[in-house]
């Protein structure tokens, strides 16, 4: 009965939209620049709210894009629907960078499918299980792998999640916790890396912002100097380590961990993990000898080809083979193209290994590759809609509105704090760290320069790390979505359990990091103090999730 009622309500809404749009068939007026004011926040807020309420991520993202496109079409729902499909969804998928990431995502899914078919993932899990005797060591091992794959956040999530999932499942660690660790070692690590796919973009923004005010600076050296001021990114990593090492959690994450330890349920009842059965339930042929090398070799191939590809694609052969030359090459490289090279090559290596060892036939190997790719189709759809929402959010002026509201009065000492908060809000609302950096950096650098040189480093650091807050925990962020997928976690459950930790770190970074930084206090002091505060939060607000403690409490 309830389903029937929902169906008719849906049909009624569609009919109303069609009827109200009939006059629009007379012609579409050219869109003009409109100041939507506070209404500019409607598309992202609607998408976020609906995602939490309905747990239907695809529908929520689509409606957010539709509302924004309708606003841009003069509030005409008919043309809003058309622009949703052609201008935003098709436009996002057609973008060369986005298309590259989609192909990479499907390709690495294919590689993971073949590795799983060979038993490579299971072999790694069993090998690590012999070393990782409990949930604590398993979580620390997952974090370590996440930090080691520092060069790209997408590659990080798609390698760490599937590789460590069998081990964390065996140790009764919730998928919510796994996706949190994966997410927390993706963008926060990639944004700090001295060589990787992020640094060229970040350095370019810094250089352009200074160029706009007529200053020529060494952007790379300035980037390095801002690293101690990336309070959120650094403390997010500290938080992951403390959570794993202390074995304590709070909020909804605690409930998820108790469920996993006590009942052996790594997923909540009714959860919808973002990975299909093609990948999570991959059957290994009977009699297959489990070898760690069947996972390590394809993954190492992925990493080596990615590194070599970054150097080559960025003009490395024409540059001196020095640290500065390699750094410049990585900064110039088109990561979306290189990641395709790496994923396809690694997939071919996995297929060759599977066939040469007579684990499967050539046809079965390609079937495994296709099954792995199929498991990420839903992720590709969500990524496309997330990019579409980010595009329409920029068009309606949500970020400009937020910047204008918050920056009307700027006490000098509070500039780093306010820039950090602005970056956090914009990144969470739009789901894009790079987009937030592009919006806020040109505003923040002239403001800091107008006050005093003391504020420049913490202010730039505030932009770069505040932008990562949204990438880390926004439900419409591509990295957050990919972390859910790679961990086979329910996306909304991942977001709900991670947000309390992310917000806690953001508050600590704001109070004990950016406020003192605005007063000229050494950032190392702030980092130590922030780490102590996070330890205290887990010590006194957290509860032990060790199996013996849970049983004793029960």
N, C-alpha and C positions, 0 to 999 in steps of 0.2 A: 504493500500500500504506500509506504513511504517513497519507494523508488518511482512508483507511478505518479505520485504528487510532484516529486522533483522534476520528472520529465515534462509534465504539463506547465509547471512554472517556467522551466527553461524555454519551452516552445512559446509561451506568452511573451517572455522577454524578447525573443527573436522577432516575433510579430510586431511588437511595439517599435523595435529598432528599425525594422523594414518600413513600417508605415510613416514613422517620423522622418525617414530619409527620402521618401518618394519625391518631395519637391527638389531634391538635389540633382535629379536626373536632368534638370534643365541646364545644368552646367556647373562646373567647379570653379570657384573664384581662386585666384592666386593667393597663396598663404602670405600673410604679412607678418612682420616682426611684432609680436605682441608680448607685453609684460604681464605675465599671468600672476605675478606676486606669489602669495602663499599657496595658490592652487598649483604652482609648478611642482610642488612636492607630492601631488596626488598620485601620479603614475608609480613611482617607487614605493611609496607608503602603502598604496593599495596592493601592489604585488606582494610586499612583505607580509602585510596583515592577512591576506587571503592564504598565503602559503602556510602560515601558522595555524589558521582556523580550519582550512579544508585539507591540508596535507597534500594537495594536488599542485605540485610545483609547476607543471606544464601549463595548466589552466590559469594559475595565478600570474605567471609571467606573461602569458598571452594577453590577459585582460589588462595588465599594467601597460603593455605596449599599445593595446587598442585604445585605452583611455588617453594616453599621450598623443597618439596619432589623431584621434578625434579632436583633441584640443588644437592641434596644429592645423586641422582642416576646418577651422572655424566652428568647432563643436558639431560638425556634421557627421553622424555615426556611419553613414554609408561610405563616404569618402575616407573616413577614419579607418574603416575596415579594409578598404582597398589599399591605403597607404601602409597599413600594418603588414599586409602581405608582400607588396612589391617594394616599397621604399625601405622598410625597416628589416623584415625577416630576410627577404631576398637580398637586399643590400648588404646585410651583415654576413650572410653566407658567401656572397660574391667577393667580399673583401679578401685580398690575397693573403694577408696575415691570418685572418680567421679561417679561411679555407685550408691553409697550411696546418693550423692547429687541429682542425677537424680530421684531416687525413692522418696526421700524426697520432691522434687519439685512437682512431680505428685501427691503425697499423700496429700500434703498441699493444692494443687489445688482442690482435691476431698473434703477435709474438708470444704474449702471455698464455694464449690458448694452446699453442704448440708446446711451450715449456711445461704447462700443466699436464698435457697429454703424455709427455715423456716422463712425468713424475719428478721433474726438476724442482718445482716449488715445494712439493712434499718432502723431497730429499733435504732441501735447505732447512725446512721447518724441523725435521727430525734431527738434523745435525746441530742446529741451534738449541733444540730442546735438550740435547745431551749437555750443552753448556749452560743453557738457561733453565735452572732447576725450579724456578718459581715465577710468579707473575711480575715480581720486581725486576728480575734480570731480563725477562722478555721485553718489558717496556723500555728498559734502558738500552737494550740491543736495537729496538725499533728506532729509538731516538738517535742513536749513534749512526745508523744507516741513513737516516734522514739528513743528518748534518753532513755526512760524507758526500752525498749527492747534492752539492751546493750550487751547481752551475745553472740549473733551471728549475723553476717551481713545478712546471707541468711534468717534466721528466721525473722529478722527485716523487710526486704523489703517485704516479702511475707505475713506479718501480717498487717503492717502499710498501705501499698498501698490499698488493697481491703477493709480494714475497713474504711478508711477515704475518699475513692473515692466518695461514694454517697454524703457525706457532701460537699466536695470541688466542686463537680459538681453543687450542689444546690446553692452554693455561687458564681457560675460563676468564679471559679478559673481554669485556664487552666491546662490541663493534663501535659503540659511541666513543670509548676510550681510544681504540685504535685510530679512528678517524681524527680524533683530537690531536694525537701525537703526529700523525701524518701531516695534518693541516698546519700544525705549529712549527714544523721543520721544513715547510715549503717556502712560502713568500717571506717569512721573517729571515730565513737563511739566505735565500736568493737575493734579497734586497741589501744584504750586508756584504755579499761576496765581492772580492777584489777583481775576480775574473768570472764572467758569466754573461747570461743573456740580459740582465737588468742594467749592468753598469753603464753601457753605452747610452742607454736612454736617460738614465739619471744624470750622467755627466753632461749630456746634451742640453737638458733642461736648465741645469745650473749655468752653463756657458751662455745660453740664449738669454736668460734672465739678467745676467750681468751685462751682456752686450746691449740690451735694451736701455740700460742706464749709462751706456758709454764707457764701460770698464772691461778691460781684457785681463782675464785671470787664468791661472792654471787650474782648470776645473777638476782634474783628477785629484790633485793634491788637496783641494778644498773638500772634495768628496771624502777622501780618507780622513781628514780632520773632523768631519761630522760624525764619524762612526761612534765615538763615545757618547754622542748626544742622541743616538737612536734608542732612547730608553725603552720604548714599547717593544721593539723587535728583540733587543737583548734580554729584557725581563720576561718576554714570552717564552724564550728558550730556557731561562732559569726556572720558570714556573713548571714547564714540562719535566725538567730534571727533578725538581723537588717533589712533584706529584708522584713520579715513578719511584724515586728513591725512598721517600717517606711512607709510601703506600697509604696515603690519606686523600680523601676526596670530600667534596661538599656539594650541596644542592642536588640537582637532577642527575649529575654524574655519579654521585654516591649511590643513588637508588639503582642506577644502571649497573654499577659494579657489584652491588649486593645481589642483584638478580642473577648476574652471570656467575658469581662465586657460589651462591647458595643453591640455585636451581640449574646451573649449567646452561642457561639461556643467554647466548651472546647477543641475541636480538630480542626486543620486546615483543610481546604478543601483538599481532596485528601490524607489525613493522613491515615496511616495503623497501627492502634493500635495493640500492641502485646498482645491481649487477644481476644479470640473468643467470638461470640455471646452467646455461651453456658453459659459463666460466666457473661458477662456484661448485658445480657438481660434475666437473669433468672426470670421466672415468679413465683410469689408467689401464692399459692392456694387461691382461693376466700374465704373470711371469716376468714382468718388467723389472730389471735390476735398477733400484733407485740410485742415481748418481747426482751429487751436488754439482758436478761440472755441467750437467744438462741445463742448469739454471744459470750458473755463474758465467759460462762462456757467452751465451747470448746477451746477458746483461752487461758484461764487460765490453762486448762488441758495441752495444748501444752507447756506452759511455765513451769509449775510445773514438768511435766514429763521430760522435757529437763534438768532442774536443777538437779532433783533427778537422772536422768540417767547419767548426766556428773559425778556426785559424785560417783555413783555406778560403772560405766564403768571404771573410772580412779583409781579404787582400794580404794575407800573411806571407805568401811567396815574394811579394814586392817590398816587404817591411823587414827591418833588421830582426834577427832571431834573438831578441832580448826580452826581458820582462815587459819593458815599455812597448816593444813591438807586438808582443803577444796580446797585451792588454788592449792595444789599439785595434788589433784584428778582431778580437772578441767583441769590442764595442761596435765595430762596423758591420758585423755579421747579421744576416737575416735568420734569426733563430727558427722561425717557422719552417723555412726551407731545409735547414740543416737537420732539424729534428725528424723530418720526413726521411732524409737520407739515412739517419741513424736507425730509425724504427724499422724501415723496410729491410735494410741490411741485416739487422739483428734477427728479424723474422726469417729471412732466407737462411741465415746460419742455423737457426733453430730447426728449420725444416730439413736441411742437409744432415744435421746431427741425428734427427729422429729417423730418417730414412736409412742413413748409413749404418746405424746400429740395429736396423731391422725391428725397431719398436713398432712402427706403423708403416703402411705403404705410402707412396707418394700421394695418392688420392686422399687417404685418411689424414695425412699431414695437412693438406690444404683444407680439408673439411674442419680440422681443429683450428686452423688459422681463421677461417670464416666464422666459426662459432665464437671464437674470442672477439673478433671484430663486431659480430652481432650483439654481443653483450654490452657494447658501449654505444649502441645506436641511440638509446634513450639519453645518454650523456651528451651526445652530439646535438640532439634536439634541444636539450636544456641550455647548453652553451650558446647555441644560436639565438634562442629567445633572450638569454641574459645579455648578450651583446646588443640585441635589438632594443632591450629596455634601457641599457646604458646610452644608446644613441638618442632615443626619443627623450630621455631625461635631460640630456644636454640641450636638445632642441627647445624644450619648453622653459629652459633657464633655471632649473632647480639649484644648480651649484652657484650660479651668479646671485640668486636670491639669498642663499644662505650666507655667502661671503658678505654681501651688502648689509645684511641684518647684524651680523656679529662684529663687523669691523668699523662700525660707526664711531666708537670711542676706543682708543687703544693706549692705555697706560704703557709706557715703555717696558718696564720690568715684566709685564704680563704678556708681552708680544709672543714669546715662544709658546706659552701656555695656550693663548687664544688661537694661534695658528695650528697647534696640535689638535685642539678641539674641533676647529673648522674642518681640518683634513679628515678627522675621524668620522664626523657626521656626513660629510659629502661622500666619503668612500663607502660608508655603510649604506647610504641611500642609493648610490649608483652602482655599487658592487664592483668598482674598478679602481685599482690603486694607480695605474698609469694615467688614467683619465683625471683622477684627482690631483696627481702631481702636476699635470699639464695645466690645470686650472689655477692651482694655488701658488705654484712656484713663481710665476711672473708677478704676482701681487706681493708675496712674502719678502722677496729679496729687496725690492725698492723700499719697502717699509722698514726692514731691518737696517738697511744702509742709511736711511734718513735719521735713525735714532743714534746708534753707536755701533762701532765695529764689534763690541763685545757680544751683541745680540745676533750677529750674522750666522755663526756656526750653529747655535742651538735652534735658530729659526729654520734654517735649511734642514737640519736634522728632524725638526718637528714635522715638516712637510713630508719628508721621505718615510718616516716611521708612522706618522698618523695615517697616511694613505694606506699603509699595510694593515692597519686595524680593520678597515672595511674588507680588504681582500682576505683577511684571516677569518672573519666571522659573519659577514653578511650572507644571508640565505640566497642572494642573487649573484654572488661572486663566482666566477668560473673556477677559481682555485678551491673554494669551499665545496662546490658541486663535485669537482673531480676528486676531492678527498673522500667524500661520501661514496662515490662510485668505486674508487680504488680499494676502499675498505669494505665494500659491500654492506654499507650501513644505510639505515633509513635517513634520508637527507634532513628532514625536519628534526628528527631525534638528535642527529649530529649537531645541528645548529643550536637546539635548545640546551644541550648539555655543555656545549663549548662557550656559549655567550657569557655565562657567569664567570668563567675563568678569564675570558678575554677582557670583559669589563673590569674585573678586579685588577688585572695587569695595567689596563689603561688608566684607572684611577691612581694606582701607585705611581705610574710613570708621570702623570700630571702633577701630583702633589709633591712627590719626592724627587722628581726629575726636572720637569720644565719650570716649576716655580723657582727652585734654587738656581737653575741655569740662567734664568732671567736676572738673577741677583749677582751673577758672576761666580758662583760656587763651582769648584772643580767637578766635572761630570763623574769621575771615578768614585768620588765620595757618594754621589747620588745613586750610582749603580749598586754599591755595597749596601747602602741604606735600604734601597728598594728591595734587594735580595733578602735582607733580614726581615723586612716587613712581610714579604710573601711567605717566608718560612713561618712567621708568627701566625699569619692567616690560616695556613694549613694546619699548624700545630694546635691552634685553639678553636678554629671554626670547622676544621675538617675532622673526619672520623676515619678510623682505620678500616681498610677493606681487605685485610689479611683474612684468609679463610678461618683461621683459628679464632680470631676476634669476632667475626660474624657469627660463628657457631656458638661462641661463649655468650654473646649478646642474645642470641635466639633462645 
